[in-house]
């Protein structure tokens, strides 16, 4: 502990009024930063990225029916994107919860999208699973892994909650998620819309 | 960032692990501090774990009271071990009240207890910053500084690391300046003062693309900083 002694001496000055004034001034400088002490001009608008507070990266792909689909067309709605694969047990376990939640909301307000990691799944098995569980919400396909890379999905399942203006509000890694978690996260986003 | 730790077939999100690691460091540090302060370390550890458990229940209750219908239709969600639906406000309220009530019941002097808890809490907060960093929470503003991080298409201030370093330094400060002769409450006030500065450092370098001025968060933290500075000043004047 002897090496810490010089630091200890310095720290004793924290009780000195000059130190207190210095701390307050430092606090003021930090607060004043937005008024011109910024070191690089910030681009207007939020950046794109798969993390909380960023704009959800744009997706353009196909669904099970072979139709072209894209995320931009869902702007104005709350979108829940669930990355899943048919070989993944927690994905299979939580699928019913997503189905039940999708039934609770008007699709013009809240949209649940299952994003099948088709590049690392068997399309036939995925389709059979969806038919067997009678899933009715849209299932989009990640045919070449581009969307999985774009969303930096490192574990299955991973679920992104995106608000009506396209901002990622929550990312839930792993599962199975239950209905309460999904519903409450959506309700919180709906509450924010009402506050605005 | 959404960092994940892969153990065989298990993928564990890194963020909750940092929260747990932080709690463990908090309890270890507090045990050491309790011994230094001549408090019953076993009693203090019991207080921490009991308050932690009550805080955890309070964190879930915070959501339960807001969304009772969702929980009533899925009662098992209340005891779900997943780190979602945990309200920080509810946890802090219940955990804080538990500390106060247990301290009174077990006749632990409150100011001495706060001094004992303060360094560990600072380390826990430092670990929470790492959890935010791992989870990709909070986006820093663009910078040219050499320690900027390439994140979301720009070199940005690593704001969560500022928070971690700030609170880590605060905890380190509190551990090394511990003196048995110092009057009770001084240490926790010092931690509060430096912790406010660390929080201000974090909030002032957050991304602000809409160019809004001072945020309400910054104002609240600054009021906290002023409060700690004034109390320290008044106490020093009184003791002189």
Interface residues (C-beta under 8 A of the other chain):
Chain A: X4 X7 X8 X11 X12 X14 X15 X17 X20 X23 X24 X26 X27 X28 X30 X31 X33 X34 X35 X38 X39 X40 X41 X42 X43 X44 X45 X46 X47 X48 X49 X50 X51 X52 X53 X54 X152 X153 X154 X155 X156 X158 X171 X172 X173 X174 X177 X178 X179 X180 X181 X183 X184 X185 X187
Chain B: X1 X2 X3 X4 X6 X11 X12 X13 X63 X66 X67 X70 X71 X73 X74 X76 X77 X80 X82 X84 X85 X135 X136 X137 X138 X139 X141 X142 X143 X144 X145 X151 X152 X153 X154 X155 X173 X176 X177 X186 X190 X193 X194 X196 X197 X200 X201 X204 X205 X207 X208 X209 X210 X211 X212 X213 X214 X218 X219 X222 X225 X226 X229 X232 X233 X236
